[in-house]
């Protein structure tokens, strides 16, 4: 079993401290004070030469809550972004350039299909047989909502059976890998090997490190990349990707809500349809016409309104190079379009009874999926001021099951519920009035608008000139009108025509140049627990540790970075650690995080252990003139210098054995808590 070195235990020592007493690894001297609130020394910037493209093609996968897709670009022709082939199947009246995020496993847990194929096959199954198949949809939300995400976290299929989440995501990513590689090879004039492809996976900016690591582990499982080549996979933040693409927009590619108030939203839907005819999109080699109106220092917000989450990021464009600087930490929450679906389900429970809906979902899972698909298709047509009702077809099995379960008709249940905003049609449909649609949309939309208003009120964000609405939910005229009414007088609201594909295209651009976002903001405090010399009157007595006659203060939080701290790409934080024993082969260091700023100890409320850094130590090289050579002075104290980067989309760590200058295998894990 590996020796463990806990940074908050008495075994941690300073390099150069000849005594065996504990000390802080944060500094190279015996500091009597509490570790400073910002890392000391401050993060250093390592300027690295710009590398030529080591990859032939970049493939980005936008793994969404409700829909997913991929796009790619060849590095030799990086101005052209190719969208994936149109999927078979689909919903009437809906232009599909992405696939629904749904996956079907056989009763013996083998992969069967993904997307429209999974949905349609599941729909055609006999009701009794369907109960044995495992159908998953909107499963990405589980990763955001699980506070203790691990490799063992499970997802529940529609039929109630549970499978490890990592396997479900692995199946989905493997599906995209096979389709994308086939299409890339069909369009490539040269023979492509696996290492010629750089992969990009999109995640919400509000996701914490465990969720990002989870997606990376799923990519390893799916065979996208090897663990030996982690740099072949990039994690892109969704609103950041959208921001990167918006830099390239021309005026005819956007809808400016400030110039044309939306009455019903139909004209925007028509523009969307027209913009989706092409599968290959050309982007500006520099920045687009919109940026000609921006000066150095101008700031803007990107609101990524997706199926599961809403992500807000604030960027400042740096001219003339066109790089981006994040001005405020990413914010948002689970306020996506799925909230409207949940409101519809709650309405059904109110009309027909929660016990019936739960029973119907369990006994007729395929029919339940049919009902949700019918609502999804009609939901897209909801618009402010719509005069006629929206008709939602109820599956025959729903009507029949209710009659046998409750002994009365669906129509009778609707009358008894006194819900006047929902009517019954003799054609077997629920007729949702405009008032009913407002009730379904308003709670989710209110949360989005409130979040945008609160963000715009912050001093760091005041004076934004543009608000870009992107993501699938941004297609909704209901959301567009609400945002326009709330903030349309303070900034210009811009919606790209290909609003549902903005993130996907931006993710490709990010894969081509990962340095385009030069500065990011840290969402949390990160640090380790250390020991410092005890100072009477400054440190609490319950933190006093006396060892070999020296007084130490335990559990001090040595901060690597602080909340909302600007961290540039290439900035590093360095700390040195010394093994507690000769022959020790592993150092394991606990990492702590907090969303509260006024914390000083790892035991403070709001501070939690969030991960570990593991340093695998190689066999030390023999020291000339040491004890083994008759020197008698004993072996030199060993110093391992760890270097951490917080300015990228993922936290990264490297380490080196100072004496031998050899790299030490270093890893950081946020999934094993």
Secondary structure as GFF3:
##gff-version 3
##sequence-region A 1 673
A	DSSP	beta_strand	44	45	.	.	.	ID=ss1
A	DSSP	beta_strand	57	63	.	.	.	ID=ss2
A	DSSP	beta_strand	67	74	.	.	.	ID=ss3
A	DSSP	three_ten_helix	75	77	.	.	.	ID=ss4
A	DSSP	beta_strand	80	83	.	.	.	ID=ss5
A	DSSP	beta_strand	99	100	.	.	.	ID=ss6
A	DSSP	beta_strand	102	105	.	.	.	ID=ss7
A	DSSP	beta_strand	111	114	.	.	.	ID=ss8
A	DSSP	alpha_helix	116	124	.	.	.	ID=ss9
A	DSSP	alpha_helix	127	130	.	.	.	ID=ss10
A	DSSP	beta_strand	134	137	.	.	.	ID=ss11
A	DSSP	alpha_helix	140	145	.	.	.	ID=ss12
A	DSSP	beta_strand	154	156	.	.	.	ID=ss13
A	DSSP	beta_strand	162	164	.	.	.	ID=ss14
A	DSSP	alpha_helix	165	187	.	.	.	ID=ss15
A	DSSP	three_ten_helix	194	196	.	.	.	ID=ss16
A	DSSP	beta_strand	197	203	.	.	.	ID=ss17
A	DSSP	alpha_helix	209	222	.	.	.	ID=ss18
A	DSSP	three_ten_helix	227	232	.	.	.	ID=ss19
A	DSSP	beta_strand	233	237	.	.	.	ID=ss20
A	DSSP	alpha_helix	238	246	.	.	.	ID=ss21
A	DSSP	three_ten_helix	251	253	.	.	.	ID=ss22
A	DSSP	beta_strand	254	256	.	.	.	ID=ss23
A	DSSP	alpha_helix	266	275	.	.	.	ID=ss24
A	DSSP	beta_strand	280	282	.	.	.	ID=ss25
A	DSSP	three_ten_helix	289	293	.	.	.	ID=ss26
A	DSSP	beta_strand	299	305	.	.	.	ID=ss27
A	DSSP	beta_strand	310	318	.	.	.	ID=ss28
A	DSSP	beta_strand	323	333	.	.	.	ID=ss29
A	DSSP	alpha_helix	338	352	.	.	.	ID=ss30
A	DSSP	alpha_helix	354	363	.	.	.	ID=ss31
A	DSSP	alpha_helix	365	379	.	.	.	ID=ss32
A	DSSP	beta_strand	390	393	.	.	.	ID=ss33
A	DSSP	alpha_helix	396	406	.	.	.	ID=ss34
A	DSSP	alpha_helix	410	416	.	.	.	ID=ss35
A	DSSP	beta_strand	422	425	.	.	.	ID=ss36
A	DSSP	beta_strand	429	432	.	.	.	ID=ss37
A	DSSP	alpha_helix	434	456	.	.	.	ID=ss38
A	DSSP	beta_strand	466	470	.	.	.	ID=ss39
A	DSSP	three_ten_helix	472	475	.	.	.	ID=ss40
A	DSSP	alpha_helix	477	487	.	.	.	ID=ss41
A	DSSP	beta_strand	492	496	.	.	.	ID=ss42
A	DSSP	three_ten_helix	499	501	.	.	.	ID=ss43
A	DSSP	alpha_helix	502	512	.	.	.	ID=ss44
A	DSSP	beta_strand	517	521	.	.	.	ID=ss45
A	DSSP	beta_strand	525	533	.	.	.	ID=ss46
A	DSSP	three_ten_helix	541	543	.	.	.	ID=ss47
A	DSSP	beta_strand	544	547	.	.	.	ID=ss48
A	DSSP	beta_strand	550	561	.	.	.	ID=ss49
A	DSSP	beta_strand	566	568	.	.	.	ID=ss50
A	DSSP	beta_strand	571	577	.	.	.	ID=ss51
A	DSSP	beta_strand	586	594	.	.	.	ID=ss52
A	DSSP	beta_strand	607	616	.	.	.	ID=ss53
A	DSSP	three_ten_helix	627	629	.	.	.	ID=ss54
A	DSSP	beta_strand	640	645	.	.	.	ID=ss55
A	DSSP	beta_strand	652	657	.	.	.	ID=ss56
A	DSSP	beta_strand	662	669	.	.	.	ID=ss57
###
